[in-house]
Structure formats: C-alpha cells, structure tokens
Amino acid sequence: MAIVNVSDQSFKTEVESEGTVLVDFWAPWCGPCKMIAPVLEELNTELAGLKIAKVNVDDNPESASRFGVMSIPTLIVFKNGEPVDKIIGFQSKDALKNVVNRHLN
C-alpha cells in the first residue's frame, strides 16, 4: 500500500478508521523529517497490515494542533481510530518497528 498524504479534511477518513495507522507529522523545511522519509518507505514495504499517512503541518495545522504536535517530526500510531503511541524526533528503523509492532494485531 502506498504512503498516503492526508489533509485536515481527509484525516478522519484516512486515519480514524479500522486498523493500525502510523501518521508522520512533517514539513518540507524540516531536516529530520527528510531523514525519516526513507525509513518510513522501508517500513511501508516490510510491515504488512500497517498504513502510513503523512500530514504536512504547514498545510494542515488543524490536525497537528488537535493531536498536540509541537515539534516535528512527530509520529503518532493510531489503532482503530485512537492514538495509542507517540514518537517525537528522528528514530531508527528498528526503534520505529518496535513501537509499531506493539500495535499490530
């Protein structure tokens, strides 16, 4: 499944639904956000059952403020529509995988 770009308008449909979704709150000017992008691409191919969504905080401030995103990158794991875990800052692939695996069926 491709990584989905989510807006304030599509957030509820794309993220707050069944299953496990990893949401990356990012911005184009953010260095660590650029570093984490290829890690997310790898996770996307390796972890079946995980949906990855990206929210550009500059274009979608409503979603960012709703979930208390103060610094980026912030990654929030949603399970069946509820936020269950939050990771702030750049993380290695293994660290992210460990967090996400706790919430996959």
Buried (B, 14 or more C-beta within 10 A) or exposed (E): EEBBEBEBEBBEEBBEEEBBBBBBBBBEEBEBBBEBBEBBEEBBEEBEEBBBBBBBBEEBEEBBEEBEBEEBBBBBBBBEEEBEBBBBEBBEBEEBBEBBEEBBE
